[in-house]
Amino acid sequence: MADDDFSEHVKEGGVLQKELGLFELTAMGVGGIIGAGLFVVAGQAAAQYAGPAVILSFIISGCCSVVYALCFAEMASMYPTSGSAYTYAKVSFGPLVGFLTGWALIAEYAFAIAAVSVGWSGYVVGLIDVMDWGLPRALVSAPLDFNNHHELVFTGSIINLPAVFLVCLAVGIICMGVVASSRFTTIAVSIKVSVVVVFIACGVWFLDWDNYSPFFPESTEFGRYGWTGVLRASSTLLFAYIGFDAVTTAAGETKEPARDLPLAIMLSLGISTTLYVLVAFVMIGLAPYQELNVPDPIAFAVRSGGPGLSWLVPGISLAVVVGLPGVVFVSLFSITRILHIMATDGMLPAAFKELHPTLHAPVTGALVCGAASATLAGLFPIGVLAELVSIGTLLAFGVVCAGVVKMRRDAPDLPRPYQVPFSPYVPIVGVIIAVAQILFLSWAAWIRMVVWMAAGG
């Protein structure tokens, strides 16, 4: 490979400002990870797939994410440029695989923006209901869904208006530039982590130990309870861990990328995984898993804890409503940076590489992606969106793991400030895990992703 394939291309579109350090990157990673995967999808995964064993699903997903993170960290230290898995795939396997990986990443982040916005909407509606204001149900839920036979059906609603509003808000913040955006993320992360810690610290005193039995509910079909349910839940819950790879999309705006990117990836993943497992444990202890398939499972679990916890419900809902938008920002930030570098490489229209002359932000990418994600958020429920996030993520992660093995063989002398331990065994395990997790997702999710990839090709 030529040297210019390994570096940030600077063309007439403009140069991204280097403003971010380890703290900001770690905050971005935690901000991207702790979101709807914890506040919404965790409850649905417990109710539909794993039961109380969703605690193990989080641990499995966390361990798998560590393998992926190690590979991302090595690649990030070698190629500290914007583009994340797109850049790593391109330099490892060439432009075609790079483009397809980038296209999968675009799907990952677009659906993640929509899914988190839908999750946020559930808490907004719950908070409004607590205050006895109320909103027409036709304006706060998805008009489209898929039934048990994977057929598209109309629910009778019109649009999920709060979800659309959140995407529009995130677009506005992104267009303000990286400094304002990183400050917003830091504030949102502080609020989310605080509410998680309060939930754990207060809820642990009100646990009903009968809720943990049976820990493995009897399996009724493949992927529903039992060990297959635990594994399917772990595949779906990968959606809850995607934020760590968002850190690498900010390489072009990082002061010391070779040093700070690997550290930020591992720190954000370690903090988030610990909090995930503790929250899942407390959530199951407060409410029977069968009842957690609701838009706001954390708030529902607090309500189930009885009068001793009821005072916490408005605070939890308000904190989630204020803090969860940080995930939407991180995903939108990431997708605009991927579009920017792909356009700079000539793989997408040149409009996506242009930066605003004063804000130094990729406004065109933010507007286009915001419009697409707002449409998805307004039309579909979180269950449909979360599976599509997971399958796009797993495709990209598998390619990155394979890229580590290939670059160790093709460019053994290339400087690697961070190296994956026990290579090539750890990256090979990463590829196997990614394939296995994809197999545990629904076949409908595979078909939708194949359609998306074909559209890109």
N, C-alpha and C positions, 0 to 999 in steps of 0.2 A: 504494500500500500504506500502511496505517496504521503509525504508529511502533511500536505494540506488537507488530506482526508481526515486527519486526526485533530484538526484545530477548528476553532470557531471561524466561520467565514464572515468577513466584514465587507459588505457591499454597499451599494447606494441606498439600501433600505434604512440604514442607521445602526447605531451601536447601543446595546443595552448597558445601562449604568451599573457599575460594580459597587453595590451598597450593602450587601448582606454578609454577616458573620455567623459564627457557630450558633449563637443564641437565636438569631432570627431564623436560621435554617432548621434548628431543632423545634422551634415554635411552629414553623411551617409544617414539619413532619407530623408533630403531635396534632396540630390543627387539622391536617388532612386525614389522619387516622381516626381520632376520636370523633365520631359523628353518628350518622344514621345507622351505621352498622351496629353501634352499641345501643343507641337510644330507641331504635325501631326494629331492625332486623333481628336482633338478639331474641326478642320476645317471640317473633314469628317463627324463628328457627327452633326454639324450644317447643312451641305449641304444635308445629306441623311435622317436625323431623326427629328431634333428639330427646325431648323431654328434659328432665333434670341433667341428663348427660350432655346438654349443650355446654356445660362447663368444660368437659373434655374436648368438645368441638372447638372451643376457643383456644385451648392449649395446643391442639393439633394444628390449627391454622397458624397460631403464633410460631410454633416450631418450624412449620413449612416456610413461613415468611422470613425466619432467621436465615434459612438456606438461601432464599432468593436475595435477601438483603446483603449477605456476604458477597454474592456474585455482583450485585449492583455496586457495592462499595469498591471492589477491585476495578470494575470498569470505570467508575466515576473518578477514581484516582489516576487512571491511565489517560482518560479522555475527559478532562474537566471542562466540558462544553455543554451548551444547552442542547436539548433533544432527548435526553434520557434513553430509554430502550431503543428508540429510533436510531440515534447516533451509534449506539453500541452494535446494533444489528447491521447497520450499513458498513461500518469499518470491519466487521467480522465476516460477513457473508455477501456483501455487495449491495448495490442500489436496489435491486428488486426485493430482496428480503427486508432491506431497510424500509422501503416504502410500505410493504405489507404490514410490517410491525408498527410503523407509524400510524397507518390506517386503523389498526386494531387499537392503538392507544387513543386515537381520537374518539373511537366508539366508547372505550373505557371511561374516559373523562366526561364525555357528553352525557352518557347514561348515568354516571355518578352524580353529576350536577343535578340532573332531573330527579334521581332517586332521593338524594338528601333533601331537596326542596320539598318533595312529597312528604318525607318524614317530618320535616319542620312544620309543614302545614297541619299535620295531625296534632302536634303540641300547641300550635296557635289556636286551633279549634277547641282543644281541651281547656286551654286557659280562658278563652272567651266564654265557654260554657260555665266554668267556675264562677265567673263574674256575672252570670245570668244575662249576658247580652244576646248571644245566639246569632248564627248566620244561616241562611238557607242552605240546606244540605246539597242542593243541586250545584252550588257554587264552591264547594269545598271538598269535592271527591271526584275521582276519575270517571269520565263518561264511557271509557272503553276498558275491557278486561278480557282475559282468556279463561274459558271454563275448563272443567276437568278433562275434556276431550281436545283441549288446545284450540278451540274455535273462538274467534273474535266475537264478543257479545257487547251489547250496549247496556249500561247499568241504569240509565234514566237520569243521570246527572248531566250537567252542562259543561263544567270546567272546574279544575282545581285552582281557583283564583289566588289563594295565598302562595301556592307553590310558584306560580308564574311571577308574582310580585317579587319573591325572593331572588329569582334568577335575574330579573331586571335590576334589582338593587346591587347584586354582585357585579354586573356589567359596569354599572356606574363607578363602583369602587376600583375595578381593574383599570378603567380608563383614566383614573387619577394618577397612575404611575406606581412604581415599585415601592417607593418609600412610604407613601400613604397606605398602600395595600399591606405592607408588612406590619405597620403599626396596628391596623385593624385586626390582622391575624393574631398578633400578640395579645391584644385585649380579649378577643374571642376565645383563645386558648386558655387564658387565665380563668375566664368565667366557666368554661366547660370542665376544666380540671377541678375547680373548686366545687362545682355541683356534684361531680362524681365522688370526690372525697367525702363531702357531707352526706351523700346518700349511703356510702359504705359505713361511715362512722356512726350514723344514727340508725340505719336499718339493721345492723348486725345484732342489736339488742332485742329485736322483735321477730326473730326467725321462728318459723314453725317447722320443726324437724321432720314432721310427717310429709311435708312437701317434697322431700328428697327420695321418697320411697313410692314405687320402685324407681331406682336410679336409671335403669334401662327398661322403659316400658316395652311390653311385648310387641314385636314387629308384626304389623298387619300386611305389609307389602314391601317390596324392595325400596329402600330410601325413606321409609316411614317407621321410625323408632328402631330399636335394636342398634347393632353396630353399623348397619348400612345407613340408618338414619343419622347416626353420629357423623359418619363420613360425608354424607350429603350436606348436613348442616355445616361442616367444616369447609366444604367447597363454597357454599353460599356465603359463609361468613368471611371468606377471603376479601369480600367487598369491604369488610370493616378494617382491612389492613393496607389498603392501597396507598395511603398517604405517604409512606416512606419513600416510594419511588418518585413522588412529586418533588422531593428535595432535589433530585438530580436535574430536574428541568430548569432549576435556577442557577446552574453552574455559571452561565454567562454573566450573572449579576452578583457573583460571590467574590469576596476579596481574596481569600486563600482557598480555592476549590480543592486542590489536591489534599490539603490537610483537613479541612472542615467538612467536606461532603461525606466521607466514610464515617466520621465521628457522629455527625448529625443523624445519619441513617440509623445507626445502631442505638443511639440514645433515644430517639423518638420511638423506635420499635420496642425497646425494652420498657420504657415508661408506659406505653399504651397497652402492651400485652398484660403487664401486671394489673393495671386498672381494669381491663376487660374481664379477667378471670375473677377478680374480687366482686365486680358488679354482677356478673352472672350468678355467682354463688349467693349473693344477698337477694337478688331479684327472685330466684327460684324459692328461696326460703320465705319470702314475704307473700308470694302468690302462687297458687297451683299452676303448673305449666300449661294445663289445658285452657286457661283463661287469658293467656298472654298474647294471643293473636289479635292485638288491638293497635291502633295508630300510635299510642303513647304508653308503651309497656312499663317504663320506669315510673311514670306518674301513677299508673294503675297499680303497680306493686306497692308504692307508698300508701295509696288509699287502702289497699288490702291489709296493710299493717295495723289498722285499727286507729282508734282515737289518739293514741300516743304519738302517731306519726302524721296525723291529718294536717297539722300546722305546716308541714313541709311541702304539701302538694303545690300550692301557688308558687312558692319559691323555686321548686324544681322545674315546674313548667316554664316560668319566666326566664330562668337561667338558661334552659335549653333553647328557648326561643331567641334569646340574645346571643348565645354562644354557637349554636349550630351553623349559622350562616358562614362562619369561618371555613367550614369544609367546602362549601360551594365556592368560596373565593379561591381556595387552594387549587381545586380542580379546574376552575376557569383560568386561573393564572397558568397552570401547567399546560392546558390545551392550547392557549394562545402562544406559548413559547415553543411548543412542538410545531404548530403551524408556521411560526416565524422561521425556524431553522429549516423546515422542509421546503418552504417557499424560497429561502435563500439558496438552497441546493437545487432549485429548479424543478422540484417535484410537485409543487402546487402553484396556483396563480400568484403572480408577483405582488398582488395587493396585500397578501398576508404577511409580507416581510416589511411593509412600510410602517415606520414608527411616527407617532404624532410629534410634530416639530418641537413642541414645548413640554409635553408630558412624558415623552420618550416611552410611550406605551403602544403595543400593537392593537390599536383601536378597531381596525377592520375585523381581525380575528375574534375579538371580544364580542362585537356586535353580531357577527354571523353565528358563532357558536352559542351565544346567548339566545338568539332567536330560535335555533334548533332545540336547545335544551328546554327552553320555556314551553315550546310546543309539546315535547315529550312529557314534561312535568304536568302540564295542564290536562293531558289526555289519558295517561296510564297510571296504574297503581304501583306501589314500590316493589311488590313481589316480582312483577315482570321485569322491571328495570334493574333490580339487584342482580338477577341471574345473568343478564347481559353484561353488566359491569364485570362480574367474576370471570366470565369466559374470555372476554377481551384481555383482562389482566393476566390470566394464566397463559394465554398464547404469547404475550410479550415476555413474561417471566421465563418461560421455557426457552425462548430464543436467546435471552441474555445469558442464562446458565450454559447453554451450548456454546455461546460466543466466548465465554471464559476459557473453555477447553480448547477451542480452535485457536484463539490468540496465544495461548501458552505454547501451542505447537508451531504456529506460523511466525510469531514475533516474540521468541523467548527472551530477547535482550531488551525489549522495550521497558523503560522504567515503570515500576509498579510500586508506588509509595505504600499501598496496602495490597496484600495478597491473601486470597482465600486459603485457609488452612486445609491440608489433606487433599489438595487438588491433584488429579482431576476427579477424585471420588465424590467430593461434596457437590461440585457442579453437575455431575452425572446424576446424582441422587435428586438434585433440583429438577432436572428435565423429567425424570421418572415421576416425581411427585406432581409436577404440573400436568402431565398427561393423565395421571390417575385422578386428579381432582376434576379435570374436565369431564372424564367419563362418568363421574357421579352427579353432574349437572343434568338437567332434563334434556331430552332430545330436541324439544322445541327450541331451547336456547341455542343448541348447535345449529339448527336450521336458520334461525334469525341471524346468527353470526356469519354463516356461509353466505347468506344473501348480502350482508354488509360488505364482506370481503370481495365478493364478486362485483359489487357496485364500484368498489375502489379499483379493481383490476380492469 
